[in-house]
Amino acid sequence: MKIWHPYTQEATELPPILIDRGKGAYLYTRDGRRLIDGISSWWVNLHGHGHPVIAAAIAAQARKLEHVIFAGFTHEAAEELAERLARILPPELNRMFFSDNGSTAVEVALKIVMQYWYNRAEPTKCRIVALEHAYHGDTIGAMSVSADSPFTAAFKVLRLPVFRVHNPAELEELLSARRNEIAAMIVEPLVQGAGGMKMYSASDLKRFQQLCAEHNVLLIADEVFTGLGRTGRMFACEHAGITPDLICLSKGLTGGFLPFAVTVCRRDIYAAFYSEDRSRTFFHGHSYAGNPLGCAAANATLKIFETEPVFDRISAMERIHSMHLAGLRKHPIVVDVRMLGTIAAIELLADDAGYLSRVRSRLYNFFIEHGVLLRPLGNVVYIVPPYIIEPDDLHYTYEIIGKALEIL
């Protein structure tokens, strides 16, 4: 039996690397190499591999309660997580639904907004607006609101029809003409991750929110990637001073230890489901919804924000990003550099620009050979390390990027 690995073309790529253990910002291979985890193992690891606080919390919870059906039951770890999230989320967002990964957090949000209007006897409001270059996940609804790309091409017949806009002006025109059809807009606030680490302004995000509010359209913030400090604030929406109607969280929520996700909405949205009429129930669930081990990991992850100098580490990372990107901007093969918080991206000149660019494989192998895990998005090299990465290791990562540019 062979394993089929995600996003991997095994006809052209090297065999998978066997990782024996992780510690801090490092991954250790079975054959004795050490890799700097420059992408937080697909953006999930915040506080470092093997963080003892999170590991101990999971172990303690496993001895007490590993799982219980979440329909009709609750448990201490889930109640604690609700309280902890309430401390860091805007007070208007106060009803949370647990699921198991970022894509399903988005699916939950999309289904909530659809049924919200249905329950309010406005079933014609059933269309979604999404941004060009978006990526929201690989399940059908999440894939539908993602951009047309190599990710989605084979599944065109399965995807739902979605309106797509580039900017606030296009959104205003669309909403003015079709507001009665539109249930919600979904955005990745400020940073479009898998679309190439594309970034847009806080003023644009604020205008998206204003237009949605003016036209009676809900706004979903997909903060699966951008949430929990990645952009230098706890949530990317804070840069624009907005509160969305729904927010999706996952990835770093458990510090990279376990799959877990949360979709949080305003109380007035939940009110459309609260009724003695059982047909108004939100008929959605996951076998592992509210899993106690995931809750314990999330609680520990959030506790670390309270007990360790996390945002000092983020600020230090921002300074290093800024310093190195200023130099790389002048390189003849560099088209653009951009950064926000802990996220940095270097877009390279390529005659086949895009996710399938041949640049990716050459660079990926070069980085691995030099002890750094970076996984370019086509011709875009990005760096999103765990917050605890040592400055010397981040400087070294940029040194290797500089050497890599010379081989292209």
Legacy VTK file of the C-alpha trace (Angstrom):
# vtk DataFile Version 3.0
C-alpha trace
ASCII
DATASET POLYDATA
POINTS 408 float
0.000 0.000 0.000
1.354 3.442 -1.000
0.402 6.807 0.477
-1.090 9.443 -1.865
0.289 12.767 -0.653
-1.600 16.082 -0.993
-0.679 18.624 -3.671
2.079 16.304 -4.861
2.826 15.218 -8.433
4.793 12.061 -7.700
5.804 11.620 -11.359
8.061 14.680 -11.130
8.861 15.233 -7.457
11.337 13.566 -5.149
10.129 10.912 -2.702
8.675 12.311 0.542
11.128 13.110 3.321
10.668 11.045 6.470
10.477 13.355 9.481
11.417 11.759 12.765
10.636 14.586 15.200
10.176 18.334 15.579
11.441 20.818 18.135
10.922 24.560 18.137
11.368 25.853 14.583
13.180 22.687 13.473
12.185 19.428 11.798
14.585 16.482 12.087
14.708 13.893 9.315
15.193 10.168 9.797
18.532 10.391 7.986
19.896 12.960 10.435
19.278 16.308 8.728
17.790 19.382 10.381
15.383 21.635 8.491
14.261 25.115 9.486
10.470 25.084 9.185
10.078 28.302 7.221
6.388 27.773 6.489
5.148 26.582 9.897
4.251 23.210 8.342
1.536 24.666 6.089
0.940 27.697 8.297
-0.364 25.798 11.332
2.491 25.961 13.829
2.564 29.149 15.881
4.636 28.512 18.983
7.041 25.814 17.800
7.018 22.062 17.339
6.586 20.049 20.501
5.697 23.014 22.713
5.499 21.467 26.205
2.442 23.471 27.332
0.310 22.237 24.442
1.650 18.678 24.626
0.938 18.492 28.356
-2.598 19.871 27.908
-3.426 17.227 25.300
-1.973 14.436 27.454
-3.942 15.548 30.501
-7.162 15.805 28.505
-6.617 12.371 26.939
-6.526 10.809 30.398
-9.782 12.547 31.324
-12.018 12.539 28.204
-10.864 11.897 24.653
-14.195 12.496 22.882
-17.933 12.750 23.345
-20.749 13.415 20.898
-21.238 17.192 20.785
-24.946 17.129 19.909
-26.735 17.425 23.239
-23.501 17.308 25.264
-20.680 19.656 26.177
-17.520 19.442 28.292
-15.176 21.605 30.302
-12.520 22.069 27.602
-15.091 23.328 25.097
-16.618 25.744 27.595
-13.162 27.062 28.472
-12.346 27.558 24.789
-15.551 29.534 24.259
-14.544 31.799 27.147
-10.990 32.233 25.892
-12.109 33.091 22.355
-14.653 35.544 23.738
-11.772 37.476 25.363
-9.990 38.091 22.058
-12.870 38.310 19.566
-15.114 41.369 19.151
-18.054 41.131 21.595
-20.541 41.155 18.706
-19.225 37.744 17.639
-20.598 35.536 20.376
-21.985 32.281 18.952
-19.424 29.689 17.858
-19.721 26.446 15.938
-16.909 23.875 16.172
-15.670 21.803 13.225
-12.390 20.223 12.197
-10.389 22.223 9.617
-10.300 25.492 7.715
-12.215 24.284 4.705
-15.074 22.971 6.824
-15.082 26.182 8.878
-15.775 27.960 5.592
-18.418 25.396 4.603
-20.147 26.034 7.929
-20.087 29.795 7.350
-21.502 29.460 3.833
-24.296 27.182 5.015
-25.100 29.477 7.933
-25.526 32.521 5.688
-27.634 30.566 3.186
-29.950 29.215 5.856
-30.041 32.546 7.668
-31.808 34.165 4.732
-33.903 31.049 4.135
-35.104 31.095 7.745
-35.950 34.771 7.349
-38.174 33.929 4.349
-35.757 35.568 1.897
-34.597 32.499 -0.074
-33.672 34.540 -3.158
-30.665 35.874 -1.227
-28.550 32.825 -1.977
-25.527 33.997 -3.991
-22.014 34.575 -2.648
-19.481 37.220 -3.640
-15.787 36.326 -3.489
-12.544 38.051 -4.411
-10.492 37.183 -7.442
-7.363 35.165 -6.514
-9.188 33.780 -3.444
-8.544 30.405 -1.864
-10.855 29.136 0.866
-10.354 25.349 0.841
-10.844 22.187 -1.155
-14.341 21.014 -0.203
-17.119 21.851 -2.661
-18.472 25.055 -1.127
-15.034 26.364 -0.164
-13.707 25.458 -3.604
-16.643 27.265 -5.221
-15.768 30.567 -3.556
-12.095 30.078 -4.427
-10.698 31.465 -7.668
-10.609 29.624 -10.970
-7.209 27.938 -10.941
-5.432 24.625 -11.516
-6.830 23.654 -8.092
-10.421 23.855 -9.320
-10.319 23.267 -13.094
-11.336 19.591 -13.012
-14.312 20.278 -10.752
-16.109 22.995 -12.673
-19.363 21.026 -12.853
-19.426 20.645 -9.057
-18.772 24.271 -8.145
-21.567 26.648 -7.213
-22.010 29.884 -9.194
-20.257 32.773 -7.467
-19.887 36.485 -8.219
-16.242 37.605 -8.264
-14.845 41.095 -7.807
-11.396 42.657 -7.723
-12.006 45.760 -5.621
-14.562 47.876 -3.748
-15.667 49.712 -6.900
-16.665 46.444 -8.551
-18.391 45.303 -5.375
-20.394 48.527 -5.156
-21.565 48.156 -8.738
-22.537 44.519 -8.163
-24.383 45.136 -4.909
-26.245 48.107 -6.337
-27.603 45.903 -9.103
-28.120 42.547 -7.339
-28.299 43.043 -3.574
-31.535 41.043 -3.341
-29.735 37.963 -4.705
-26.618 38.138 -2.534
-26.412 36.416 0.833
-22.825 37.242 1.739
-19.355 38.210 0.679
-16.362 36.137 1.782
-12.834 37.520 2.033
-9.407 36.529 3.237
-8.657 39.735 5.138
-5.652 41.595 3.679
-3.646 38.508 2.589
-4.766 36.005 -0.040
-2.596 33.073 0.967
-2.613 30.200 -1.515
-3.482 32.649 -4.310
0.116 33.835 -4.152
0.334 35.799 -0.890
-1.381 38.703 -2.625
-2.066 41.624 -0.302
-4.546 44.468 -0.364
-5.109 47.517 1.805
-6.943 47.848 5.086
-8.951 50.673 3.511
-10.236 48.266 0.852
-11.225 45.764 3.540
-13.028 48.486 5.463
-14.874 49.538 2.317
-15.932 45.933 1.629
-17.466 45.827 5.101
-19.203 49.182 4.675
-20.708 48.216 1.325
-21.973 44.904 2.659
-23.594 46.622 5.626
-25.196 49.291 3.413
-26.676 46.669 1.081
-27.892 44.163 3.699
-25.254 41.568 2.787
-23.318 39.542 5.370
-19.512 39.584 5.471
-17.524 36.403 6.182
-13.879 36.856 7.212
-11.843 33.741 6.483
-9.076 34.212 9.059
-7.974 30.575 8.898
-4.515 31.723 7.800
-4.419 35.367 8.883
-5.802 34.926 12.393
-3.948 34.547 15.690
-1.102 36.943 15.095
0.013 36.166 11.576
-0.478 39.731 10.332
0.923 41.406 13.442
-2.483 41.779 15.093
-4.508 39.015 16.709
-6.863 39.154 13.714
-6.291 40.772 10.326
-9.667 42.536 10.524
-8.248 44.644 13.346
-6.026 46.494 10.842
-9.186 47.862 9.222
-11.073 48.382 12.470
-13.980 46.199 11.341
-16.048 43.391 12.806
-17.292 40.898 10.210
-20.610 39.117 10.568
-18.871 35.730 10.670
-15.249 34.706 11.184
-13.559 31.386 10.402
-10.578 30.185 12.465
-8.414 27.073 12.198
-4.759 26.278 11.323
-2.830 27.912 14.195
-5.728 27.566 16.624
-4.225 24.392 18.102
-0.618 25.468 17.596
-0.215 22.884 14.840
-0.966 19.905 17.089
-4.465 18.795 16.024
-7.103 19.559 13.381
-9.721 21.900 14.816
-11.793 24.840 13.592
-14.340 27.389 14.730
-16.910 29.478 12.876
-18.189 32.407 14.949
-21.160 34.624 14.108
-23.147 37.553 15.479
-25.983 36.858 17.908
-28.613 38.206 15.492
-27.587 35.600 12.910
-27.990 32.835 15.478
-31.405 34.281 16.396
-32.723 33.294 12.954
-32.141 29.640 13.882
-33.447 29.769 17.459
-37.060 28.632 17.327
-39.587 26.097 18.576
-39.899 25.160 14.910
-37.311 22.373 14.575
-37.095 22.862 10.805
-35.138 26.061 11.510
-32.322 24.035 13.138
-28.856 24.311 11.597
-28.562 20.758 10.280
-24.811 20.480 10.134
-22.287 18.596 12.225
-19.051 16.619 12.342
-18.318 13.424 14.220
-15.361 15.101 15.906
-17.006 18.499 16.429
-15.899 19.971 19.744
-13.324 17.225 20.236
-11.911 17.614 23.780
-8.320 17.022 22.687
-8.599 19.750 20.057
-10.207 22.075 22.587
-7.398 21.383 25.067
-4.768 22.142 22.418
-6.554 25.371 21.454
-6.832 26.461 25.084
-3.123 25.885 25.595
-2.283 27.728 22.379
-4.290 30.769 23.489
-2.800 30.570 26.978
0.679 30.907 25.472
-0.354 34.290 24.052
-1.060 35.334 27.655
2.071 33.875 29.279
4.829 34.331 26.680
6.019 37.453 24.773
4.420 36.316 21.521
3.858 39.746 20.000
7.401 40.801 20.875
8.581 37.821 18.842
6.269 38.824 16.003
7.654 42.386 16.064
11.213 41.057 15.898
10.278 38.914 12.909
8.702 41.927 11.175
11.936 43.889 11.527
13.983 41.082 9.983
11.508 40.627 7.129
11.547 44.341 6.404
15.335 44.565 6.400
15.886 41.689 3.989
12.990 42.490 1.660
14.362 45.997 1.143
17.517 44.479 -0.306
15.782 41.808 -2.338
13.492 44.395 -3.927
16.448 45.585 -6.011
17.311 42.156 -7.419
16.792 41.991 -11.205
14.768 38.767 -11.013
12.435 40.074 -8.295
9.137 41.487 -9.552
7.708 42.430 -6.157
8.194 41.966 -2.422
5.440 42.323 0.162
4.933 41.653 3.839
2.447 41.986 6.643
3.312 40.899 10.150
5.017 37.505 10.047
4.131 36.948 6.381
6.698 37.823 3.713
6.566 37.098 -0.015
8.993 37.509 -2.916
7.489 37.330 -6.399
9.998 36.274 -9.046
10.193 36.945 -12.766
9.087 33.855 -14.701
7.828 33.233 -18.229
5.343 30.720 -16.790
4.225 32.733 -13.760
1.561 31.081 -11.617
1.116 28.095 -9.357
2.437 25.601 -11.955
5.610 27.580 -12.662
8.712 25.432 -13.147
10.523 27.823 -10.811
8.852 26.156 -7.853
10.479 22.725 -8.144
13.971 24.085 -8.687
13.740 26.367 -5.685
12.036 23.859 -3.384
14.766 21.261 -3.906
17.482 23.891 -3.474
16.000 25.060 -0.190
15.722 21.523 1.178
19.322 20.800 0.225
20.359 23.852 2.244
18.358 22.929 5.335
15.276 25.122 4.925
11.672 24.086 4.329
10.171 26.663 1.974
7.442 25.622 -0.444
7.035 28.300 -3.144
3.619 29.043 -4.594
4.809 28.749 -8.185
7.064 31.753 -8.743
6.265 33.277 -5.322
8.619 32.429 -2.468
7.028 33.072 0.907
8.271 32.865 4.486
5.830 32.225 7.360
7.864 30.761 10.239
6.761 29.800 13.743
6.874 32.802 16.035
9.691 31.284 18.095
12.180 31.088 15.210
15.591 32.365 16.289
16.734 35.561 14.524
19.860 33.803 13.245
17.719 31.124 11.608
15.510 33.708 9.911
18.594 35.591 8.682
19.967 32.279 7.368
16.691 31.588 5.580
17.020 34.871 3.708
20.666 34.109 2.958
19.610 30.872 1.269
16.856 32.664 -0.649
19.470 35.099 -1.938
21.684 32.231 -3.101
18.693 30.532 -4.733
17.998 33.580 -6.882
21.444 33.224 -8.411
20.668 29.756 -9.827
17.564 30.859 -11.744
LINES 1 409
408 0 1 2 3 4 5 6 7 8 9 10 11 12 13 14 15 16 17 18 19 20 21 22 23 24 25 26 27 28 29 30 31 32 33 34 35 36 37 38 39 40 41 42 43 44 45 46 47 48 49 50 51 52 53 54 55 56 57 58 59 60 61 62 63 64 65 66 67 68 69 70 71 72 73 74 75 76 77 78 79 80 81 82 83 84 85 86 87 88 89 90 91 92 93 94 95 96 97 98 99 100 101 102 103 104 105 106 107 108 109 110 111 112 113 114 115 116 117 118 119 120 121 122 123 124 125 126 127 128 129 130 131 132 133 134 135 136 137 138 139 140 141 142 143 144 145 146 147 148 149 150 151 152 153 154 155 156 157 158 159 160 161 162 163 164 165 166 167 168 169 170 171 172 173 174 175 176 177 178 179 180 181 182 183 184 185 186 187 188 189 190 191 192 193 194 195 196 197 198 199 200 201 202 203 204 205 206 207 208 209 210 211 212 213 214 215 216 217 218 219 220 221 222 223 224 225 226 227 228 229 230 231 232 233 234 235 236 237 238 239 240 241 242 243 244 245 246 247 248 249 250 251 252 253 254 255 256 257 258 259 260 261 262 263 264 265 266 267 268 269 270 271 272 273 274 275 276 277 278 279 280 281 282 283 284 285 286 287 288 289 290 291 292 293 294 295 296 297 298 299 300 301 302 303 304 305 306 307 308 309 310 311 312 313 314 315 316 317 318 319 320 321 322 323 324 325 326 327 328 329 330 331 332 333 334 335 336 337 338 339 340 341 342 343 344 345 346 347 348 349 350 351 352 353 354 355 356 357 358 359 360 361 362 363 364 365 366 367 368 369 370 371 372 373 374 375 376 377 378 379 380 381 382 383 384 385 386 387 388 389 390 391 392 393 394 395 396 397 398 399 400 401 402 403 404 405 406 407
